[in-house]
Amino acid sequence: MRIQKKGIYAHWNGNLKNAGSLLALRWMHLALAILLMIPTLSAYGQFESASVLGYARDTSGAAIPNSTVTLTNTATGIVQKATTDGEGRYEFSSIPIGTYTILSEAQGFEKSQTPPFRLTTDSRQRVDFSMKPGSVSETVTVSSAPTVLETETTSRGQVVGTQQIENLPLNGRSYADLALLAPGVRKSFLEDQSPTSREASFNVNGQRSAFNNFLLNGLDNNSYGTSNQGFANENIPPSPDAVSEFRLETDNYSAEYGRASGAVINASIRRGTNQFHGRAWDYIRNTVFNGIGPFKPISGVKPAFIRNQFGGTFGGPIWRDHTFFFMDYEGVRQIALSFGTASLPTLEQRSGTFLLHPASGAAVPIPLRNPITGQVYANGVIPASDQTSFAKAVLAALPAPNGSTTPSIKSSASLVCTANTRRPSLSLRHLAVQPVATPTPTFICTTARLRWERRI
C-alpha cells in the first residue's frame, strides 16, 4: 500500500498458487477498502485532479468581493462553494476530472452561470465572471466564461480523451500507443520490433523510452524491476476501457513530477457516478479471418492464430452524491501456431560435394579449406574420411530439402503457445466537502483502488 499527499491508493500485483489464497486476499482487499471509506482516513485529491479558478467582476471591471461561487459536478451531484476574496478571486483545488457547471452569486447582481464544461487531468481551468447589476432571482448563462486556452500553466502537452480511446483502433489494446498522436513522439525499437517487446515504449523529443514517467491516478506506475524489463514500462497497464483519459506532457512540466527527462504520462481511471453504467467487449482474432502470408506453407494449412481479448466495466453509486464504485476486468486467451522458413543443405552438399551450378553452363567447384588441418579441397569435395561423426549426425537430423542442386527454403511450424492473463480491478471513491473557516473549502476525496494480475 502506498499513501501520498492528495490521495490514498492501494494495489497488489502477484501470482497466486491456489484458489483459496486468492479468495482470502480478495476478502482482505474488500475489508481494507471499507476501512478506507471511513472519513477519519480521508486524504486530499491526487495529481490526476484539476483546479478551477477565476475572478468575479462587474461590467466595469471592478472586483466583486464576498460573492459566492458554486461548483457542481453534473455526474455525481457533488456541490462545492467558495467565496471570492477582496480582489474578486476564487479557486477550487484538487477537483476530480469530469463535467462541471459554476454559478456565481452576489448581493445586488444577477446570478451568472456557465454551461457544462469539461475538466481534464491536471488542468487549471480559468472561469471568469462579468456580473450585471440586477435582481438575484434572475440567472444569466455565460457561454464564453470557461477559457479554451489553458493560460494558467506553462507545460506543453496533449490530453487524449475518452472518445479517442474508445474509437481509435489499438492493435494489442494498449492505451499508451495513443501517445503517438502527440507531436515529437515516435515508437521505440523496443516495442514490437525486438525479441523482448516492451509495452508502452516510445521516444519523446529524442529521449530514451526508459526516461518517461508513467502515473496512474496521479501515483507512480513505473516498472523498475529488472526482471520485468522485457514486458512493459508500466507496472500496471490498465485496460483502455477502464481509462477515462490521459495527459501526455512533453515539455516544461511542473517540478512536482520530477524524475524523468522524457514525457509524463498521467492516466486517470474511470469513476462511478450517480447513474449505473457499464460495457462489455470481446475483441476476436481468428485463423478463419487471417491471410496465409508471403510464404505458402508446404502443408497448405495457414498458421493458426486465435486470440480473444474480452472483459467488462461496471460502475455506479453506493451512496448517492457521496460514495461510488467502479470495477473492470480484462482477460486474454491466445493460441498461436506460426510458420518459419530456413535454408537447408541440398542432398549434394550433405554428401560433402559443394559445386556452383550457374544457369549458363557446367558446375564449378567451390574450393574449401579444413580449418583444423589446413588442407584445401580444390575440387569442392570433402572426403568421407574427413567428415566428423557429429557433422553427419547434424545433417541427418535436418528435414529433407525440396531441391537437389540449390539450397532450398523449407517451412516449419513452431510450438503452440497459449497465454492467459487476468487483470481485474475494483475502485471505490468517497467524496465529501468539509466546511472550514477559510474562504476556500476543503475537498475531501478518499479513493481505494485494488488491482491484481494473474497469468495462468
C-alpha positions in Angstrom: 0.0 0.0 0.0 1.2 3.5 -0.9 -0.1 6.7 0.7 0.8 10.0 -0.9 -0.3 13.6 -0.2 -3.6 14.3 -2.0 -4.6 10.6 -2.2 -4.7 7.1 -1.0 -4.0 4.3 -3.4 -3.6 0.5 -2.8 -2.7 -2.2 -5.2 -1.4 -5.7 -5.2 0.3 -7.4 -8.1 1.5 -11.0 -8.0 0.9 -14.7 -8.6 -1.3 -16.9 -6.5 -0.7 -20.6 -6.1 -4.2 -21.7 -5.3 -7.8 -20.5 -5.4 -8.1 -20.5 -1.6 -5.3 -17.9 -1.2 -6.9 -15.8 -4.0 -10.3 -15.8 -2.2 -8.7 -14.9 1.1 -6.8 -12.0 -0.5 -10.0 -10.7 -2.1 -11.8 -10.6 1.2 -8.8 -8.8 2.7 -8.8 -6.2 0.0 -12.6 -5.7 0.5 -12.1 -5.1 4.2 -9.3 -2.7 3.5 -11.4 -0.8 1.0 -14.2 -0.5 3.6 -11.7 0.9 6.2 -10.5 3.4 3.6 -14.1 4.7 3.3 -14.1 5.9 6.9 -14.0 9.8 6.9 -11.2 9.8 9.6 -8.9 8.3 7.0 -9.7 10.8 4.3 -6.9 12.4 2.3 -6.6 15.1 -0.3 -7.1 14.6 -4.1 -4.3 13.2 -6.2 -2.1 14.5 -9.0 -4.7 13.5 -11.7 -7.1 16.1 -10.2 -7.7 19.5 -11.6 -8.3 23.1 -10.5 -10.8 25.8 -11.3 -10.0 29.4 -10.7 -11.0 32.9 -11.8 -12.4 36.3 -11.0 -15.8 37.8 -10.4 -16.1 41.3 -11.7 -18.9 43.7 -12.6 -19.4 45.2 -16.1 -16.9 48.0 -15.4 -14.2 45.5 -14.4 -14.3 46.2 -10.7 -13.8 43.2 -8.4 -16.8 41.8 -6.5 -15.6 40.6 -3.1 -17.5 38.1 -0.9 -19.5 36.7 -3.8 -20.5 33.0 -3.6 -19.2 30.7 -6.3 -20.8 27.2 -6.5 -19.1 24.4 -8.4 -21.4 21.4 -9.3 -20.3 18.0 -10.8 -23.1 17.1 -13.2 -22.4 13.4 -13.0 -22.1 12.9 -9.2 -24.1 15.8 -7.9 -21.3 16.9 -5.6 -21.6 20.6 -4.8 -18.7 22.9 -3.5 -18.8 26.5 -2.6 -16.2 29.2 -2.4 -16.2 32.9 -1.5 -14.2 35.4 -3.5 -11.5 37.5 -1.8 -11.0 41.2 -1.8 -9.8 41.1 -5.4 -12.8 39.0 -6.5 -10.6 35.9 -6.9 -11.7 32.3 -6.1 -10.1 28.9 -6.6 -11.2 25.3 -6.2 -8.2 22.9 -5.8 -7.9 19.2 -6.2 -11.1 18.7 -8.2 -11.7 15.3 -9.7 -11.9 15.4 -13.5 -15.3 15.4 -15.0 -18.1 17.8 -16.3 -19.0 20.8 -14.1 -21.1 23.9 -14.0 -20.4 27.1 -12.0 -22.9 29.5 -10.5 -21.8 33.0 -9.2 -24.0 34.9 -6.8 -23.6 38.3 -5.2 -25.9 40.8 -3.4 -27.3 43.3 -5.9 -26.2 41.4 -9.0 -27.9 38.9 -11.3 -26.8 35.3 -10.9 -24.2 34.2 -13.6 -24.0 30.5 -14.6 -21.8 28.7 -17.1 -22.9 25.8 -19.3 -21.4 22.4 -18.6 -17.6 22.3 -19.3 -15.0 19.6 -19.1 -12.1 19.4 -16.5 -9.2 17.4 -17.8 -6.4 15.7 -16.0 -4.1 18.0 -14.1 -5.6 21.1 -15.8 -6.1 24.6 -14.3 -9.3 25.8 -15.8 -9.9 29.5 -15.7 -13.5 30.7 -15.5 -14.1 34.5 -15.1 -17.5 36.1 -14.5 -18.8 39.5 -15.6 -21.9 40.1 -13.4 -24.6 42.7 -14.2 -26.4 44.7 -11.6 -29.9 43.4 -11.0 -32.1 41.0 -9.1 -30.6 38.0 -7.5 -33.6 36.0 -8.7 -32.5 36.3 -12.3 -29.8 34.0 -13.8 -27.7 34.7 -16.8 -25.9 31.9 -18.7 -22.4 33.0 -19.8 -21.3 30.6 -22.5 -17.8 32.2 -23.0 -16.7 32.0 -19.4 -14.6 28.8 -19.5 -11.5 29.7 -21.5 -10.5 27.3 -24.2 -6.8 28.1 -24.0 -5.1 27.0 -20.7 -3.3 30.1 -19.6 -2.5 29.2 -16.0 0.3 26.7 -16.7 3.4 26.7 -18.9 3.7 23.0 -19.6 3.2 21.7 -23.1 1.3 18.5 -23.8 -1.9 16.9 -25.0 -4.9 15.3 -23.5 -6.2 12.1 -25.1 -9.8 11.9 -24.1 -12.5 9.2 -23.7 -13.7 9.4 -27.3 -10.3 8.9 -28.8 -9.5 6.0 -26.5 -12.8 4.3 -27.4 -12.9 4.9 -31.1 -9.3 4.7 -32.4 -8.1 1.2 -33.3 -5.4 -0.3 -31.0 -3.6 -3.5 -32.0 -3.0 -5.2 -28.7 -5.2 -2.8 -26.8 -2.5 -0.7 -25.1 -3.8 2.8 -24.4 -0.3 4.1 -24.2 0.0 3.6 -28.0 -2.2 6.7 -28.4 0.7 8.8 -27.2 1.8 8.7 -30.8 -0.9 11.2 -31.5 1.2 13.9 -29.9 3.9 15.8 -31.8 7.5 14.8 -31.0 6.6 11.2 -30.2 7.8 8.1 -32.1 7.5 4.4 -31.4 10.6 2.9 -29.9 12.5 0.0 -31.4 11.9 -1.9 -28.1 8.1 -2.2 -28.8 7.0 -4.9 -31.3 10.3 -4.7 -33.2 12.7 -6.6 -30.9 12.7 -10.1 -29.4 11.9 -8.6 -26.0 9.0 -6.5 -26.9 8.2 -3.9 -24.2 4.7 -2.3 -23.9 4.4 1.5 -23.8 7.9 2.1 -25.3 8.1 5.4 -27.2 10.7 8.1 -27.6 9.6 11.7 -26.8 11.7 14.6 -28.2 14.6 12.2 -28.8 14.8 10.8 -25.2 15.0 7.1 -24.4 11.8 5.3 -23.7 13.1 4.5 -20.2 13.1 8.2 -19.4 9.3 8.5 -19.5 7.3 8.8 -16.3 4.1 6.8 -16.0 1.4 7.8 -13.4 -1.8 6.1 -12.7 -4.4 8.2 -10.9 -1.5 10.5 -10.1 0.7 7.9 -8.5 3.9 6.2 -9.6 3.2 3.4 -12.1 6.7 2.8 -13.4 8.2 -0.7 -13.7 11.6 -0.6 -12.0 12.3 -4.3 -11.7 15.0 -5.7 -14.0 13.0 -8.9 -14.3 10.1 -7.0 -15.8 12.0 -5.1 -18.4 11.0 -7.4 -21.2 7.3 -6.9 -20.8 6.2 -3.3 -20.0 7.3 0.1 -18.9 4.2 0.3 -16.7 3.8 -1.6 -13.5 0.0 -1.9 -14.1 -1.1 -1.4 -17.8 -4.8 -0.6 -17.4 -7.4 -1.7 -19.9 -8.3 1.1 -22.4 -12.0 0.8 -21.5 -11.1 1.5 -17.9 -9.1 4.7 -18.7 -11.1 7.9 -18.7 -8.3 9.9 -20.3 -4.6 10.6 -20.0 -2.5 13.6 -20.3 0.9 13.4 -22.1 3.1 16.3 -21.0 6.2 16.5 -23.2 8.0 19.7 -22.1 8.2 22.3 -19.3 6.0 20.4 -16.9 5.7 21.1 -13.2 8.6 20.3 -10.8 6.3 18.1 -8.7 6.7 15.3 -11.3 10.5 15.3 -11.4 12.4 12.0 -12.1 12.2 11.9 -15.9 13.6 13.9 -18.8 11.2 12.4 -21.2 7.4 12.7 -21.0 4.9 12.5 -18.1 2.0 10.2 -18.9 -0.7 10.7 -16.3 -3.7 8.2 -16.8 -7.0 8.6 -15.0 -9.2 5.6 -14.3 -13.0 6.0 -14.8 -15.1 6.6 -11.8 -18.6 5.7 -10.6 -21.4 8.3 -10.9 -25.0 8.6 -9.7 -26.0 6.5 -12.7 -25.1 2.9 -13.2 -23.1 2.4 -16.3 -21.0 -0.4 -17.9 -19.9 -2.1 -21.0 -18.7 -5.4 -22.2 -16.4 -6.4 -25.1 -14.7 -9.3 -26.8 -12.0 -8.5 -29.5 -11.6 -11.5 -31.7 -8.8 -12.6 -34.0 -9.2 -16.0 -35.6 -7.5 -18.2 -38.1 -10.5 -18.1 -40.5 -10.1 -14.3 -40.8 -6.4 -14.3 -41.4 -4.4 -14.4 -44.6 -1.7 -17.0 -45.4 1.2 -14.6 -45.6 4.0 -14.2 -48.1 5.3 -17.8 -47.9 2.8 -20.5 -48.5 3.2 -23.4 -46.0 4.1 -26.8 -47.6 1.3 -28.5 -45.9 -1.2 -26.0 -47.4 -2.5 -25.1 -43.9 -2.4 -21.5 -42.9 -0.8 -20.7 -39.5 -3.2 -20.9 -36.6 -3.8 -17.8 -34.6 -6.7 -17.5 -32.1 -6.9 -14.5 -29.8 -9.7 -13.4 -27.5 -9.4 -10.2 -25.5 -12.5 -9.8 -23.5 -13.8 -8.1 -20.4 -16.2 -5.5 -19.0 -16.6 -2.5 -16.8 -19.3 -1.5 -14.4 -19.8 1.5 -12.1 -22.4 3.3 -10.1 -23.4 4.8 -6.8 -23.2 3.1 -3.3 -24.4 6.3 -1.6 -25.8 8.9 -4.0 -23.7 12.1 -4.1 -21.2 10.6 -1.7 -19.7 7.1 -2.4 -19.3 5.4 -5.8 -17.7 2.3 -7.2 -16.1 1.3 -10.5 -14.7 -2.1 -11.5 -13.2 -3.5 -14.6 -12.0 -6.9 -15.8 -10.0 -7.9 -18.9 -8.8 -11.4 -19.9 -6.6 -12.5 -22.8 -6.7 -16.0 -24.3 -4.3 -16.7 -27.2 -3.2 -19.7 -29.2 -0.6 -19.2 -31.9 0.9 -21.7 -34.4 3.4 -19.8 -36.5 5.4 -20.9 -39.5 9.0 -20.0 -40.3 11.4 -20.5 -43.1 15.0 -21.8 -43.2 17.6 -22.6 -45.8 18.7 -26.3 -45.8 21.7 -28.0 -47.4 21.0 -29.9 -50.6 21.5 -33.7 -51.0 24.7 -32.9 -52.9 26.0 -30.8 -50.0 25.1 -33.4 -47.4 27.3 -35.9 -49.3 30.3 -33.5 -49.0 30.2 -32.0 -52.5 30.0 -28.2 -52.9 29.5 -27.1 -56.5 28.3 -23.9 -58.0 25.6 -24.5 -60.6 25.3 -21.5 -62.9 22.3 -21.3 -65.2 24.6 -20.8 -68.2 26.8 -23.9 -68.1 28.6 -26.7 -66.2 29.1 -26.9 -62.5 32.0 -25.0 -61.0 33.7 -26.5 -57.8 33.8 -24.3 -54.7 37.3 -24.6 -53.0 37.1 -25.4 -49.3 39.6 -25.3 -46.6 39.7 -27.5 -43.5 40.0 -25.1 -40.5 41.7 -27.8 -38.4 44.3 -29.3 -40.7 44.6 -26.5 -43.2 44.0 -28.9 -46.1 42.4 -27.4 -49.2 39.8 -29.3 -51.2 40.2 -27.6 -54.6 37.6 -29.8 -56.3 34.9 -28.8 -53.7 34.6 -32.4 -52.4 35.2 -33.3 -48.7 36.2 -36.9 -48.4 34.0 -39.1 -46.2 37.1 -39.8 -44.0 37.4 -36.1 -43.1 33.7 -35.7 -42.1 33.2 -36.0 -38.4 30.5 -38.2 -36.8 29.0 -35.1 -35.2 28.6 -33.3 -38.6 27.0 -36.4 -40.1 24.5 -36.6 -37.1 23.5 -33.0 -37.5 22.9 -33.3 -41.3 20.9 -36.5 -40.7 18.6 -34.6 -38.2 17.7 -31.9 -40.6 14.5 -32.1 -42.6 14.7 -33.3 -46.2 15.3 -30.4 -48.7 12.9 -29.5 -51.6 15.6 -29.5 -54.2 18.8 -31.4 -55.1 21.2 -28.8 -56.5 20.3 -25.5 -54.9 19.8 -24.6 -51.3 16.0 -24.8 -50.6 13.6 -22.9 -48.4 11.6 -25.1 -46.1 8.6 -24.1 -43.9 8.4 -25.4 -40.4 5.8 -24.9 -37.7 6.6 -23.6 -34.2 5.2 -24.9 -31.0 1.7 -24.0 -30.0 1.8 -21.1 -27.4 -1.0 -20.2 -25.1 -1.1 -17.1 -22.9 -3.8 -16.4 -20.4 -3.9 -13.2 -18.5 -6.4 -11.8 -16.0 -6.5 -8.2 -15.0 -9.4 -7.4 -12.7 -9.6 -4.2 -10.5 -12.0 -2.5 -8.2 -12.1 1.2 -7.3 -14.1 2.8 -4.5 -14.4 6.5 -4.1 -15.9 8.6 -1.3 -16.5 12.3 -1.9 -17.4 15.0 0.6 -16.9 18.7 1.3 -15.6 19.7 4.7 -16.6 23.3 5.6 -13.9 25.3 7.2 -13.4 29.0 8.1 -11.1 29.8 5.2 -12.7 31.4 2.0 -11.9 28.2 0.0 -13.5 24.9 1.3 -11.5 21.7 1.8 -12.5 19.0 -0.6 -12.2 15.5 0.9 -11.6 12.7 -1.5 -10.9 9.1 -0.4 -10.0 6.6 -3.0 -9.2 2.9 -2.7 -8.2 1.0 -5.8 -7.5 -2.7 -5.8 -6.0 -4.4 -8.8 -4.2 -7.7 -9.4 -2.9 -9.5 -12.4 -2.6 -13.3 -12.8 -1.0 -15.2 -15.6 -2.1 -18.8 -15.9 
